[in-house]
């Protein structure tokens, strides 16, 4: 039984990590929806559609949407899908603090979300897909067979993001990272267009004290239980 797996939750909770692991284990496609909004943010920065106060020029960005193409291309060497913006690999650029500080504003724009959601639905229309983001189980695929909502302790999340940035040579203070995460949480939960909320039928995964292996085992068991229940009904 091929299913759609929707993984939502707060930033730096390891959504991408568990989603990638699941996709590899199940031989499913993986779609990092957050990377898509980050790619649009990179486009806005590159084309000076962000002013000195880090506010997007909404009208110009909306007008430019037809010129923005975001795709994922599988890299056989790293065995992961990489994010391409208009034919250029932007996997590194989308993870900077500069993008972190702006992406919530970009993703709150109705027209941006409409375009990205349409792309996400097209990519996942045939099931056998794992998607992670903020509104996958509530808006993009509300009928997904399995919905996970991820969370973790705030300081743990900040340390994870700090480690990720440092691994790429981008150094910041943990308090700066924490402040950015909390602001993004607030923006994501209070935006007008499809805010971050837990779907009623989503299963909470708090991975504060869980290893990557334990998280993967937890979700795989959920899938196995679903299959068992289906077989019993049939």
N, C-alpha and C positions, 0 to 999 in steps of 0.2 A: 504494500500500500504506500504510494507516494503521497507525501503531505507537504503542506506549507508550514514552516516554522517561523514564527514572529518573535523576535527578541527585542523588547523595549527596556528602557531604564535610563538612569542618570549617566552622565558622562564619566569616563574613567572607572567604570564598574567591570570592565573586562568583557563587554558585549561582543566586540569584534573577535577577541581571543576565543571565546567559547563558540561563536558562530562559525569561525573558520575551522575549528577542530571538528565540529559537528558535520560541516559540509564535507570535509575530507573523509571522515569516518563513514558517512552515509553515501558518499559519492554524489552529493547534491551540489547545485550551484550556490554560490555565496554572493550576496549583494549587500555591500556596506553603504546604506543609504545616507549615513552621516557624511561619508566621503564625498557624496554627490553635492551636498550643500556646501561643504568645504571647498570643492572645486569651483563652484559659482563664486564663492568668496574670493578665491585666488584670482578669478577673472576680474572681479570688481576692483581688486587692489592693483592688478597689472594695468588696468585701463583707467585708473584714477577716478573710479566711481565712488570712492570713499573720501570724505573731506577730512580736514585736520582734526576734527573732534570725533573721528571714527564713525560718522553717521553716513549711511549709504545715500547716494543720489537715486532715490526710488524711481523716478520717471526715466532716467537714462538707463538704469539697470533693467527695468521692465522692457524698455524698447530694444535692449541688446539681447534679450533671451533667445530669439531665433538664431543668434550667432553662437550660442553656447551649446556645445555637444560634449556630454560626459559619458564615457563608456569604461567598462572594465575589461582588461585583457590579461589572460592567464600567462604567467611567466613560468615556463617549464623548469627553469633553474631553481627558482625560489619556491616553486609549487604553490604560489599564491596569485590572486588576481590583483592587478595594479590599476590605479586610477589614471585615466587619460583625459585631459581637457583639450579639446580641439586638436587631437592627434599628438599631444605632448604629455609625457609621463610627469605627473605632478604629485606622486606619492609622498615625496619629501616635503614639498611646499605646503601641502594641506595640513601638516601636523605642527606648524609653528605657533608660537604664542600669539603672534600678530593675527593669525587666522582665528585662534581660539577666542580672542577678544571681540571679534566681529561676527562670527558665524551665526550666533543666535539672532542677531538683527537681520541678517540676510535670510535666514530660514523662516522668519516670521512674516515675510512678504507673501501675500496671497498668491500672486502670479508665479512666483518662484516655486512655491510649494505645489501648485497645480501642475506645473511642468514636470517637476521631479517625481511627483506621485504617479503621473501618467507613464513616465519612463519605468518606474519601479513595477507598476502593475503589468506592463508589457513584458518586462524581464521575467516576472514570476508567474505568468499566466498558466504555464504548464505544470505547476507544482514541482516537487522534488527540489525545493529551494529553501535556503535559510536567509532571512533578512534581519538586520539589526538597525535600530534607530530610535526614534522618539514616539512615533505614531503608527507603527506597523500594524499592531494588533487592534487598534481603535479606528484607524482611518484607511490605511493602504490595503490591508487584507483583514477586515473584521471577521471574516469567516475562516481564518486560518485554523487548522486542526489543533495546533499546539501553540500556546502563547506563554512566553516567559517574561516576567518583569524583574529586572536585575537592580540590586541596590547594594550598598556597602558603606561602612563607616567613612565619614567625610575625610578624616586625616589619612586613612588608608588610601582613599581615592587620590588625594593630593600627592601622596608619596609615589603612587603608581605613575601618575602623569609626570611628576618630576623625574623619575627614573627613565621614562620614555624620552623626554626631551633631552636629558643628559646623554643618553645613548646616541643621540644625533648631534651632539656638540652644542646644544642650546641650553645655557645655564640660567637658572632662576632660583629665587628663594621659595621655600615651601609655603610660606605665608602668602606670597603673591599668587602661587598656584591655587591655594585654598580659596582665596578671595575670588579668583576668576571662576572656579568651579561653582561656588555658591551663587555668584551672579548669573551664571549660565543656567543653573537650576531654576532660579527665580524667573528668568526670561522664558525658559522653556515651558514652565508650568503656567505662566500667566499670559502667554501670547494669545492673540485672538484666533489665529488659524491653527486648528488641531493641536492644542497644547499637550504637553506631556502628562498623561494620566495613566493609571493602571486599568487595563481592560477588566471588566467584571469577572471574566473567565480565565484571566491570566494567573499563572502560578508564580509566586514570589521566590526568587533565588537571591538570598543574601550571601554573598561570597566573601564577606569580611575575613572569615577564618577558614575558607576552603581553598585547597590547591586547585590548579587547573585540571588535574586528573579527577579530583573529587567532583568538580562541577560537571565535567563531561559525563562521568558515571551517573550523576543525578539526572541529567537530561535524557541520557540513553535509556535509563530505567523507565522514565515517563513514557518514552516512545514505545518501549517494549510492553508496558502495561496497556497502552492504547491498542496495540495490535492484538494483545491477548483478549481484551474486552471485545474488540470487533469480531474476532474468531468465535468467541462464545455466543455472541448475538447471532452470527450467521449459522 
